[in-house]
């Protein structure tokens, strides 16, 4: 149950901060399931804000109203109309295929729904959930979308089409004939507006709906973990970066997967391990393989940051690098073990760091300036720079001392 919520496979007990969106989508689905009306709606919002959770919660709310079928498609999986049609038939008819269907997509889908009506002994509403709706709009002539929206306007089989997308301009992607059959009903989902509400997303997903002693102990342990300084700081960092609820929930998935009869409560140590793993994964794995020259340029930028510079260009970085090498490295090694690379070589190394997104350009105004004078910013925290130095065995001692100064 908990893992299903944390990985987004099942609907949570409550979608924090999205009650209005759930209510609107549920009302649209209810009109089809309860009254037999055709409907269409598109749920729009940034990634990680809970669009899919809103739709799942809305479908759960309409689940007890009457018999209906739910078909789930994804623009990432169903890359053409043929694949989509076969999966529609599989989800609605189970063992039956569409071998006996007519030629066009519309006729084939009508055949599938006709077989479904005969199997049900009546007309059962069908709700189509279209994840990555904008990708489905890339299909040639948008036949799938046109057919579904067209069926939603007819009375033969009650059809509700629920699209889910991160594209705010999704309606502009539709062809004129498709747009004319869409209801133009959009439900906008936004990220939660406070860190407290963002933390409640995890608290809700980890909630056991019971008043038993175990459930109370479990909720208490969850509260204790969420208020631990290290965990609270990590949750705040995720919130400040992109408010991605999926990243937040996946933080607790490994700990939830370790629950046993002998250890029935979440363990803080398991959550801390996940935080530590995330800190060393991703970008840290990328920078772990950079060259020694690139590492020295990172150190030069780190030195500039410590000196109070928030942004800098290649000339400033190279000057910092050259000064340090002249003062410390050559004196310590007698000039033989390391050398000062020439400026064109160092510029290539800086461009490699930009390509790896370890360094990012700052401000669009300097885009036309020569490469040497474009302002940039290091995307590593001081602690990450120190961790990078500690993990590398090929870093000279004098460079390590530079990092620790």
C-alpha positions in Angstrom: 0.0 0.0 0.0 2.7 2.5 1.0 5.0 1.6 -1.9 2.1 2.0 -4.3 1.5 5.5 -3.1 5.2 6.5 -3.0 5.7 5.3 -6.6 2.4 6.8 -7.8 0.7 3.5 -8.7 -2.3 4.0 -6.3 -4.2 7.1 -5.3 -3.3 8.7 -1.9 -6.0 9.3 0.7 -5.8 13.0 -0.1 -4.0 15.0 -2.8 -2.6 17.9 -0.7 -3.5 21.3 -2.0 -5.4 20.0 -5.0 -8.9 19.6 -3.6 -10.4 22.0 -6.2 -8.8 20.2 -9.1 -9.9 16.8 -7.8 -13.5 18.1 -7.4 -13.6 19.5 -10.9 -12.2 16.3 -12.6 -14.4 14.1 -10.5 -17.5 16.1 -11.6 -16.6 15.7 -15.3 -16.1 11.9 -14.8 -19.3 11.6 -12.8 -21.3 13.2 -15.6 -20.2 10.4 -17.9 -20.5 7.5 -15.4 -23.7 8.6 -13.8 -25.6 10.4 -16.5 -24.1 8.9 -19.7 -22.9 12.2 -21.0 -19.8 12.5 -23.2 -17.1 14.7 -21.8 -13.5 15.8 -22.2 -11.0 17.6 -20.0 -7.3 18.2 -19.9 -5.3 18.5 -16.7 -2.4 20.8 -17.1 0.5 21.6 -14.8 4.3 21.3 -14.2 5.9 17.9 -13.7 5.8 16.6 -10.2 2.8 18.7 -9.1 0.4 15.8 -8.7 -1.6 15.8 -12.0 -1.8 12.0 -12.2 -2.6 11.8 -8.5 -5.5 14.3 -9.1 -6.9 12.0 -11.8 -6.5 8.9 -9.8 -8.3 10.5 -6.8 -11.1 11.7 -9.1 -11.5 8.2 -10.6 -11.5 6.7 -7.1 -14.3 9.2 -6.1 -16.4 8.1 -9.1 -15.6 4.4 -8.7 -18.6 3.6 -6.6 -21.2 5.4 -8.7 -21.8 2.8 -11.4 -20.2 0.3 -13.7 -17.6 1.8 -16.0 -14.3 1.0 -17.7 -11.0 2.9 -17.5 -8.5 2.8 -20.3 -5.0 4.2 -19.6 -2.8 5.3 -22.5 0.5 7.2 -22.5 2.1 9.3 -25.2 5.5 7.8 -24.3 4.3 4.2 -24.7 1.7 4.4 -27.4 3.8 6.0 -30.1 1.3 5.3 -32.9 -2.4 4.7 -33.4 -1.9 1.0 -34.0 -0.2 0.4 -30.7 -2.9 2.5 -29.0 -5.7 0.5 -30.6 -4.3 -2.9 -29.6 -3.8 -1.7 -26.0 -7.4 -0.3 -25.9 -8.7 -3.7 -27.0 -6.5 -5.5 -24.5 -7.7 -3.4 -21.6 -11.4 -3.5 -22.6 -11.7 -7.0 -24.0 -8.8 -8.9 -22.2 -8.2 -12.0 -24.3 -9.9 -10.7 -27.5 -7.9 -8.9 -30.2 -8.9 -6.5 -33.1 -8.2 -8.9 -35.9 -11.8 -8.7 -37.1 -12.0 -4.9 -37.0 -12.5 -2.8 -40.1 -9.8 -0.7 -41.8 -9.9 2.8 -40.3 -9.0 3.6 -36.8 -12.5 5.0 -36.1 -14.2 1.8 -37.4 -11.8 -0.4 -35.5 -12.5 1.5 -32.2 -16.2 1.4 -32.9 -15.9 -2.4 -33.4 -14.1 -2.7 -30.0 -16.8 -0.7 -28.2 -19.5 -2.7 -30.0 -18.0 -6.0 -28.7 -17.7 -4.5 -25.3 -21.4 -3.5 -25.3 -22.4 -7.0 -26.3 -20.2 -8.5 -23.5 -21.6 -6.2 -20.9 -25.2 -6.7 -22.0 -25.6 -2.9 -22.2 -23.8 0.4 -22.5 -21.1 0.8 -19.9 -19.3 4.2 -19.9 -15.6 4.3 -20.8 -13.1 6.7 -19.3 -9.9 7.3 -21.3 -7.0 8.6 -19.3 -4.3 10.0 -21.7 -1.0 10.6 -20.0 1.6 12.7 -21.9 -1.3 14.1 -24.0 1.0 16.4 -25.9 3.0 13.4 -27.2 -0.3 11.8 -28.5 -0.9 15.1 -30.4 2.3 14.4 -32.4 0.6 11.4 -34.1 0.0 12.0 -37.9 -3.4 13.7 -38.4 -4.1 13.2 -34.7 -6.5 10.3 -35.6 -6.6 8.9 -32.0 -7.5 12.2 -30.4 -10.0 13.1 -33.1 -11.8 9.7 -32.8 -12.0 9.9 -29.0 -13.2 13.5 -28.9 -15.7 12.7 -31.6 -17.0 9.7 -29.7 -17.4 11.9 -26.6 -19.8 14.1 -28.6 -21.9 11.2 -29.7 -24.5 9.3 -27.7 -23.7 5.7 -28.8 -21.3 4.9 -26.0 -20.7 7.3 -23.1 -17.0 8.3 -23.3 -15.0 10.6 -21.1 -11.5 11.7 -22.3 -9.1 12.9 -19.5 -5.8 14.3 -20.8 -2.8 14.9 -18.7 0.1 17.1 -19.8 2.8 19.5 -18.7 2.4 21.7 -21.8 0.4 24.8 -21.1 0.0 25.4 -24.8 -1.5 22.0 -25.4 -4.7 23.3 -27.0 -2.6 25.1 -29.7 -1.1 21.7 -30.6 -4.5 20.4 -31.7 -5.5 20.5 -35.3 -8.6 22.6 -36.2 -10.9 19.6 -36.6 -9.7 18.0 -33.3 -10.0 21.4 -31.5 -13.6 21.7 -32.6 -14.6 18.5 -30.8 -12.7 19.3 -27.6 -14.8 20.8 -24.8 -12.0 23.3 -24.1 -12.3 22.4 -20.4 -8.8 22.8 -18.8 -8.0 22.1 -15.1 -4.7 23.7 -14.0 -2.7 22.1 -11.2 -0.1 24.1 -9.4 2.6 23.1 -6.9 1.9 23.6 -3.2 2.6 27.1 -2.0 4.4 26.4 1.3 7.1 24.1 2.7 4.6 22.9 5.3 2.2 21.8 2.6 5.0 20.1 0.7 6.0 18.2 3.8 2.3 17.2 4.2 2.5 15.4 0.9 4.9 12.9 2.3 3.0 12.7 5.6 -0.2 11.9 3.7 1.4 9.3 1.5 2.9 7.6 4.6 -0.3 7.7 6.6 -2.0 4.4 7.7 -5.7 5.0 7.8 -6.5 3.3 11.1 -6.9 4.1 14.8 -5.1 1.0 15.9 -2.1 1.3 18.2 0.3 0.3 15.4 -1.1 3.0 13.1 -0.7 5.7 15.8 2.9 4.6 16.4 3.6 4.6 12.7 2.3 8.1 12.3 4.3 9.3 15.3 7.5 7.8 13.7 6.8 9.5 10.4 6.4 12.8 12.2 9.7 12.2 14.1 11.6 11.5 10.9 10.1 14.5 9.0 11.2 16.8 11.8 14.7 15.5 12.0 17.0 18.4 11.0 18.8 16.4 8.2 15.5 15.1 6.7 13.8 18.5 7.1 16.7 20.2 5.4 16.6 17.8 2.4 12.9 18.2 2.0 13.4 22.0 2.1 16.1 21.7 -0.6 13.7 19.7 -2.9 11.0 22.2 -2.3 13.3 25.2 -3.1 14.7 23.5 -6.2 11.6 22.4 -8.1 8.7 21.3 -5.7 8.7 17.9 -7.3 6.5 15.7 -5.2 7.8 12.5 -6.9 11.3 13.2 -5.8 10.0 13.8 -2.3 8.1 10.6 -2.1 10.9 8.5 -3.6 13.1 9.6 -0.6 11.0 7.3 1.6 10.4 4.4 -0.7 13.6 2.4 0.2 12.7 2.7 3.9 9.1 1.6 3.3 10.4 -1.3 1.3 12.4 -2.5 4.3 9.4 -2.8 6.6 9.1 -6.3 8.1 7.2 -7.9 11.0 10.4 -7.6 13.1 10.9 -4.0 12.1 7.4 -2.6 11.4 8.2 1.1 11.7 10.2 3.4 9.3 13.9 3.6 10.2 15.5 7.0 10.2 18.8 5.5 9.3 17.4 4.1 6.0 16.1 7.5 5.1 19.5 9.1 5.9 21.2 6.5 3.6 18.9 7.5 0.8 19.7 11.2 1.3 23.4 10.4 1.4 23.1 8.3 -1.8 21.2 11.2 -3.6 23.9 13.6 -2.5 26.6 11.5 -4.2 24.5 10.4 -7.2 23.6 12.3 -10.4 25.9 15.2 -10.9 28.5 13.9 -8.5 28.9 10.8 -10.6 29.3 13.0 -13.6 32.0 15.2 -12.1 33.8 12.2 -10.6 35.3 11.5 -14.1 36.5 15.0 -15.0 40.2 15.6 -15.9 42.7 17.0 -13.4 42.7 20.3 -15.4 38.9 20.5 -15.2 39.1 19.8 -11.5 41.6 22.6 -11.0 39.2 25.0 -12.8 36.5 23.9 -10.4 38.8 24.6 -7.6 39.6 28.1 -9.0 35.8 28.9 -9.2 35.4 27.5 -5.7 38.2 29.9 -4.5 36.4 32.8 -6.2 33.2 31.9 -4.5 34.9 31.9 -1.1 36.3 35.3 -2.0 32.8 36.7 -2.5 32.3 36.4 -6.3 28.9 35.0 -7.2 29.7 35.0 -10.9 32.8 35.1 -13.0 34.2 34.6 -16.5 36.9 32.4 -17.9 39.5 35.1 -17.7 38.9 35.5 -14.0 38.9 31.7 -13.4 42.1 31.2 -15.5 43.8 34.0 -13.6 42.9 32.4 -10.3 44.1 29.0 -11.5 47.4 30.5 -12.9 48.2 32.4 -9.7 47.7 29.4 -7.5 49.7 27.1 -9.7 52.6 29.7 -9.8 52.6 30.3 -6.0 52.1 26.8 -4.7 52.2 23.9 -7.1 55.3 24.7 -9.0 57.2 25.6 -5.8 56.1 22.4 -4.1 56.9 20.1 -7.0 60.0 21.8 -8.4 58.1 22.4 -11.6 58.2 18.8 -12.9 55.1 17.0 -11.6 52.4 19.5 -12.8 52.3 22.3 -15.4 50.3 25.4 -16.1 48.1 24.7 -19.1 47.9 27.3 -21.8 44.8 29.4 -22.0 43.3 27.7 -25.2 43.6 24.3 -23.5 42.0 25.6 -20.3 39.2 27.2 -22.3 38.4 23.8 -23.9 38.2 22.4 -20.4 35.9 25.1 -19.3 33.6 24.4 -22.2 33.6 20.7 -21.2 32.4 21.7 -17.7 29.6 23.8 -19.3 28.6 20.9 -21.5 28.4 18.7 -18.3 26.3 21.4 -16.6 28.8 21.6 -13.8 29.1 25.2 -14.8 26.2 27.2 -16.3 26.1 30.5 -18.1 24.5 33.4 -16.1 22.4 36.0 -17.9 21.4 36.2 -21.5 23.0 39.6 -22.0 26.5 38.1 -22.3 25.6 35.4 -24.9 27.1 37.5 -27.7 30.3 38.2 -25.8 33.5 36.2 -26.6 33.6 32.9 -24.7 36.4 34.2 -22.4 34.2 37.0 -21.1 30.8 35.2 -20.7 29.7 35.1 -17.0 29.2 31.7 -15.5 28.4 30.1 -12.2 29.6 26.9 -10.5 26.7 24.5 -9.8 28.4 22.6 -7.0 28.0 23.4 -3.3 31.2 23.8 -1.2 30.5 20.4 0.5 30.2 18.7 -2.9 33.6 20.2 -4.0 35.2 18.8 -0.8 33.5 15.4 -1.3 34.8 15.4 -4.9 38.3 15.9 -3.7 38.0 13.2 -1.1 36.7 10.6 -3.6 39.5 11.2 -6.1 42.8 9.3 -5.5 44.7 11.1 -8.3 44.5 14.6 -6.8 47.9 16.0 -5.6 48.1 16.9 -1.9 48.6 20.5 -2.7 45.3 20.7 -4.6 43.5 19.0 -1.7 44.9 21.6 0.6 43.7 24.3 -1.8 40.2 22.9 -1.3 40.4 22.9 2.5 41.8 26.4 2.8 
